[in-house]
Amino acid sequence: MTGKKRAIALVVFSVILVIQATGKPGNDSSGFNKQAAAGIIKRILPAYANKFEVAYIPTENGKDVFELESRSGKIVLKGNNGISVASAFNYWLKNYAHCDISWNSTNLKIPAPFPMVEKKIRKVTPHQYRHYFNYCTFNYTASWWDWDRWQWEIDYMALNGINMPLAMTGQNAVWDRVYRDMGFGDADMDAFFTGPAYFMWFWAGNIDAWGGPLPKTWKTSHEELQKKILARERELGMTPILPAFTGHVPPTFKDKYPKANLKKINWEGRFDDTYILDPSDPLFNEIGNRFMEEQIKTFGTDHLYGADTFNEMYPPSNDSMYLNNISSAVYRSMATVDPKAVWIMQGWLFVDKKDFWQPDQIKAYLNAVPDNKLILLDLWAEENPVWNRTDAFYGKPWIWSMLHNFGGRNSLYGNLAYLAKEPAEMVHDPNAGNLLGIGLVPEGIEQNPVVYSLMLDHVWDNQPIDLDKWLVKYAERRYGKRDKDTEEAWRILKNTAYAHEGNYESIIIARPTFNKDNDWAATDIPYNPADFLKAWTSLMNASKKFGSNDCYQYDLVAVGRQVMANYATVLQQRFAKSFKSRNSISFKKNTAAFLELIDDMDKLMATRKDLLLGAWLNDAKKWGTNEQEKKLYEKNARNLITLWGGKDAVLHEYAYRYWSGLFSGFYKKRWEQFIDDAGRILKTGTEFNQKVFDERIKEWEWKWVNGNETYPATAQGDPIAVSIEMYKKYAAKIAKEYKDNPELINNNEH
């Protein structure tokens, strides 16, 4: 079939898809699916589902809208699609029932009498698009998600007004068929596809084969999973973003097509070279067309496509014509098959390689695509915006996005004061150009729920949020009612951990050293840790009132864990000083306290189901259909959150976690070996050789990555009882440390 005939056939096919979508059971003539909207209520509050009615109202000026009111003893939820209805439902949950739904715990205790809406509420979103997901999220968090977990996340998206989710699951099955149709076989695909924990960097063209070979069963199972994901997102009114071709081809491509114009690129020396097809090569458009055809045939389309070239890599040339040709070719490979195609591009390349992407290069790259066919995501706008140094992307439509999280790290941090105002102020900024919406693009989720709850409240409003008042309401819905102790805790948290963007780490997660910082572990705390400790005290004071509340339990454990994590660096620097002064008694005392602290943190985190290494590993192994697959997936799961790559990987600890099991089974065991070595050297009077230790510990780390010892996958112990135990053991001791040693505070503040 010629390209022209293929294009005509696919246009017809797309029309059929639209007819099918609006003709599904539950859809009315407007495309509103009442059954899908009501399904969210039934899944979240099954015992109260009969208390709600769902109805359709049209958009306002093309923007999503919702209403809620009480009528005949029921709550009537109205919206133009399932997202709007779900958002109305969530508005009722938060503001009338004082409930909260988050990744890290949920409070769904409905008060009596059943809350009614005194006066009709109507909300219109100021944002055409509300984007969600980073490519990295599909690995740092979602690598092992099954349909139940995905269904929960899609409900969460709808409740919070998300209408533009990235949808990357199952893509390898499509690529597999495309390349096999071109004559590539098993060996070629094994040298191409990564393991399941590394797909993001495969999609971006950074790496080939790492963590593989990818079993056929994975491709099949996740193709089916993607179909479920897309069906649910679409019936709720979302427009998922599917991928497009960026030029990344198998490493054996040069053997099959020796005349092809290929270029080598490398991901900052971290892995072997990969190959991209030059946009001038006729094969570029052919492969791009083949992929689009197969993808639309398999998954349908909503005409939004994600494609990111040169992710954290320098392009082969800074010539404007070359860059223009690259982006033009990427867009053509979409538009030839789908004339309605809109390219969704992450702006991360303009941040990460800022030295390369000067105005001429950015303009050349962007201007090759029509203005109405390209939308930019300003990926890290809360910290390192691109829009304000590119005249709002030189007129292209764009989305203000919050990145916040790198690697899925789960320490406590975030700049709440900034996030309370900036997304709303952007709506009114005269210099914002063609701003179309807001987005959440964290590399990993299931952490810091307060940050995302605050950010998502901007979806349905265009005015800055009064943070102090908002936090009072947030604490009320987290725990079910107002309380002076919990409100005081959140006031302190706002002014400490949640007053600063950017990660700061505990030395526990670092590869052992006497230095205060090591690799990804920068331990300088940008707030007063003595003040932060008071938040733990305030939360503890409310334990009798909220001890059975899941949200309270999570927050209490998270704050206590962070207090202890902050203290770990104090102990580590103390035994480092003891070693330097050759004080073996002090060294022994402080290293024992340090290791005991790790054990205690592990015990505290073990009380929470969402802080367990064993759960992550078990979720990975569940996808295996035989022992070989289970071992492969477990190795992927272990490696990503520790070494990331091979034995000498530079990214080790990039994706660290505060998880029970990881502390006792990995971090502590490394420190034990380090402390044993240092203790022996103290006795002999010789010098400690950090390089020798690092080489030896790398061998041990790699054995752990390849190991299969088990860790608990269910919570152990009562979170309140263990929190009380840890508070009694550490709070007064740590407070005295900070009082007696003010330099511990002065060195960290600001």
C-alpha positions, 0 to 999 in steps of 0.5 A: 500500500502506498503512503497516500493510500495508507493515509486515506485508509487511516483517515477513514479508520479515525472517523470510524473510531470517533463514531464508535467512541460516541456510540458506546453504551452510556454515551448520549449525543453530546458524547457524555458517558453518564455510566462512566461518570457514575462508575467513579462514584460507585468505585469510591463510595459504593455505600453512598452511590445512591445518594448521587445523581449525574447529569450533563451540562454543556461547556462554557466558552469551550472550557470544562465546567461542573455544578453541584447542588442538593435536590430531594435529599441527593447530591446532583453532580453536573458536568460536560464530561466524566472528568467534570462530574468526577471533579464535582464529586471531589469538590463535595468530598473535600469541602462538604464531607471533609475527605481526602484521596491521595496516593499516600492514604485516604480518608473517606469517613463520611460524616452524619448527617450526610452533607448537603450542598446549601447553595449551587456551586459552579466552576469553570476551568481556566485551562483548556489542558490539564496535563499529567505524567512524565515519561519517567513516571512510567518507570520510577513509579508505574513500572509494575502497575496492574489494571487495578492500580491503573484504574485507581490512578485514572479515577484520581486523575478524573477527580482532579480534573486531568484531561491530557494524560501521557499514555505510554503503556504497551508501546513496545508491542507496536514497535515490535510488529513494525520492525519485524515487518521490516525483517528484524528478528528476535536477536535484533529486538533483544538488542533493542528493547530494554527491560520494563524498568527502563522504557522511558530511556528507551523511548527517548533513545538514551539506551538500548537493551539494558535490563532486557531481553524483554519477554514476549509475554510482557509485550502481549500483556501490556498491549492489553493493559493499554487498551483498558487504560485508553478505553477508560480515559476516553470514556471519561473525556480525556485525550491521551497522548500517544508516542510518535517516531523520533528516529531511534532505531535498533543497533542492528539497523546499520546491518539491515540497511547499510546505506541508511544515514545513521548518527550515533548519539550518547547519553552523557557517557552513561551507556553505549551509543544508540542510533538515530536515523537522519531526518533526510533519509527517506526511511525516517518518514516510512518508519514513522508512518508505519508506526503511526499506522500500527499504533492507530490500528491497535490503540486508536487516536485522539490526535495528540502525540508525544515525541522528544528528541535528544533527551539529555543528549547533544544533537549531532549538529547545532546547524539551524537547518539540521535542527529544523529538518529534525523537527519537521521530519518528526512532525511529518511522520505524524501528520502524513498519517494523521492530518489532525496530529498535534505534537506534544513536546517536553521542554526539558531539552532546553533546560538540560542542555541550555548551553546548546539551545540558544535562541537561534537553535530553539527557533529553528527547531520550533518554527518547523512545525505550524503553531497550531500543531505543536504544544510545549510543556515547560517541564520545570517551570516552578524552578527553571522556566523556559517560557520567560527566556524564549518570549513564551516559546516564540508564540507556540502554545505551551503548558506551565508544568510542575516537575517537583520530583526527581527519581521518585525520591520520597523525602519531604520537600516542596515550595508551597507558598510559590505553588499557591500563587504562581499557576494562577498568576500565570493565567493573568500574565500579559507575557504568557503568550499562548498559554493553554493550561497547567501540568503535573510532570513529576518523575515519580509520584506516591510522595508528598501528597500535600504538594500535588493536592495544592497544585491540583486545586488550580485546575478549577480556579484562576486566583491565587490560593491563601495558603494559610487558610488552605492548609487549615482545610487540608488538615481538616479533610486529611483527618476528618475534623479541625484540630489545633495540634494538627493545624499547628503541625502544618503551619510548621511544615509550611515554614520548614520542609515545605518552604523550599524546592529541591531535594536534600537527603539523609546521608543514610542513602549515600554510598558510605563515606566520611564526607557530609555529602556524596554523589546524589546525597546533598545533606544540607537542610535548607530549614531549621531542623529544630523547628521541624522537630516541633511538627512531629511533637504537634502531630504526636499530640493528636494521636489519641484523636486521629490514631485510626485515621489512615491519612494521619498515620501516614503523615505522622510516620512521614514526619517522624521518619524525616526528623530521624533522617535529618539527625542521621547526618549529625551522627555520621559527622560525629563518628567521622570526627571521631575517626579523624581524631582516632577516638575509637571509643567515641567512634564505636558509640556514634557508629552504634547509634547511627546503625541503630537509627537506621534500624529504627527508621526501618521499623517505623516505615515498616508500619506503612504499606506504601513504604515497603521494598517488598511490595515493590519487588513482589509487584515486579515478580507478579508479572513473570510467567516463569522463574526466568521472567520473575528473576529478570523483573526483580533485578530490574526493580532492585537495580532502578532504585539502587545502582540504576545501571551497572556496577560502575553506574554514575546514577547510583542512588539517583532513585533512592527510596525511604523504604523499609527493607531497603534501609535494613537490607541495602543501606545499613549493610553497606554502612556496616561494612564501611564501619567495620573497615574503619574500625579495623583501621583505627586499631591498626593506625593505618589510613582509610582508602575510600577508593578501595572501599568503593570498589569493594562495595560496588561488587557487593551492591551488584550482588544485591541487585542480582539477589532474590532474598525476600522482604515483607510486602505487608505492613508490620506493627502499629504506626501509632505505637511505633511512632510513640516509641520512636518519639520517646526515644529520639525527640528529646535527645534530638532537641537537646542536640540542636539546643546544645550545638547551634552550629547544627542549625546555623550551618543548615539554614538558608 
